Amino acid sequence: MPVHTLTLGQISTALANKEFSAEELTRDLLARIEQENPRTNAFITVTAEQALEQARAADARRAAGETGALLGAPIAHKDLFCTQGVRTSCGSKMLDNFIAPYNATVVEKLANAGCVSLGKTNMDEFAMGSSNASSYYGAAKNPWNLDCIPGGSSGGSAAAIAARMVPAATGTDTGGSIRQPAALCGLTGLKPTYGRVSRWGMVAYASSLDQGGPMARDAYDCALLLGAMAGFDSKDSTSVDQPVDDYLAALEQPLKGLKIGLPKEYFGAGLDSRIGAATQATVAELEKLGATVKEISLPNLQHAIAAYYVIAPAEASSNLSRFDGVRFGHRCDDPADLTDLYKRSRAEGFGAEVKRRIMVGTYALSAGYYDAYYIKAQQIRRLIKNDFLAAFQEVDVVMGPTTPNPAWALCAKGNDPVAEYLEDIYTITANLAGLPGLSMPAGFADGLPVGVQLLAPYFQEGRLLNIAHQYQQVTDWHRQAPTGF
Ligand SMILES: NC(=O)C[C@H](N)C(=O)O
């Protein structure tokens, strides 16, 4: 089998069995990226030399007797994780010239585990979007249909994995940015509990919502990666000091007795009926594995988009104020004075969607409107969290579609930001409540992948991976590859 078709788990076994070296594997995948990246635009930067160096180091560590499962494992990083000596653009002209002076904790942890990073993946500008269309570097394309979006904002990571350029990648999820592109590209993606994975060196978008996590083809690979990414970090004040579970061991637990809740609000108007049917078929499959299913209610779901699109822009307007043309990033030519420098650097450096959110967020936080918008949104957030806490009194996990629709045509929603915001309806509540969520492949609609989402109580990532893994033992949606890749 060509190496690019292997999952991370298969690669790990093959490297341990010395079927190939990390360096040989890396060379093959770099050639694969050279061939497939022009069609998909999944990578913003390919770090060939550094990857080969890391691969040789992994081979040397193995020769010296080390046996780690990720020793020599190829990955890619979403381009908002700081990578020392490598451009970290956040998909923005603003950071097109920014070479990070240090590694994000996630990057460091995966490198220490022996991972080989092949490069930095495309994304919506500053992670604002659900299509990857707002990237300064052009949209990434969905390998299942190159005329469609791969989802966003971690669209480049999703496209790179679906196109078999790399078996796994990091993503970040503020309102669905791991789970939605995973769903639209036929992948498995996990947003951990808020605080589970360090955000040090992860460029901030909306700090009370952002969380990094793994994207891969199956739950096994996500478990492998999450085990290396998760853990307390004193450099991130939102990091939670709680032991990391053995996610690989959790995979094997039988599902007998698992109680699944299906929120009735998930199956109303706006849901593509084919995705509704795929979700029901997934439920039936899990019932066969011993789960029981119950209808539940999340009554405040209807307010989630409105609340999110106040809170996220509000936090973004604050976080992005640091990009002022003074310390780093884009600076306009020949500024007349300091005000002119700020104004023109920001006007030139940010794209339309980022500007829209800075303006919305600044408005929502302004003195006269703070109570009416920001405080109200925070109150709704509490109601949404309470809905979940009540649901988890009755069931172990909440399940539903990841997205209301499959991937749409590139630019189809270009002039209608709200239409794109509505695509986040099922994913943003996990961020508002801080809960872990996973999307797994569950079928197709007209040849485009469809995902099902599982949500669990805080720090039960192992449970989510367990359910997805058991489901993936009896289904093969996750094994399908897009035609031509
Ligand atoms: N960053 C995310 O999680 C994506 C979400 N659609 C947003 O634009 O905020």
The ligand as an SDF file (V2000), in Angstrom:
LIG
                    3D

  9  8  0  0  0  0  0  0  0  0999 V2000
  -13.5800   29.5320   14.4740 N   0  0  0  0  0  0  0  0  0  0  0  0
  -14.6220   28.7470   14.4100 C   0  0  0  0  0  0  0  0  0  0  0  0
  -14.7520   27.8400   15.2000 O   0  0  0  0  0  0  0  0  0  0  0  0
  -15.5350   28.9330   13.2470 C   0  0  0  0  0  0  0  0  0  0  0  0
  -16.7730   29.7220   13.3900 C   0  0  0  0  0  0  0  0  0  0  0  0
  -17.5390   29.4460   12.2150 N   0  0  0  0  0  0  0  0  0  0  0  0
  -16.4700   31.1890   13.4620 C   0  0  0  0  0  0  0  0  0  0  0  0
  -16.3970   31.8000   12.4250 O   0  0  0  0  0  0  0  0  0  0  0  0
  -16.3570   31.7610   14.4930 O   0  0  0  0  0  0  0  0  0  0  0  0
  1  2  1  0
  2  3  2  0
  2  4  1  0
  4  5  1  0
  5  6  1  0
  5  7  1  0
  7  8  2  0
  7  9  1  0
M  END
$$$$
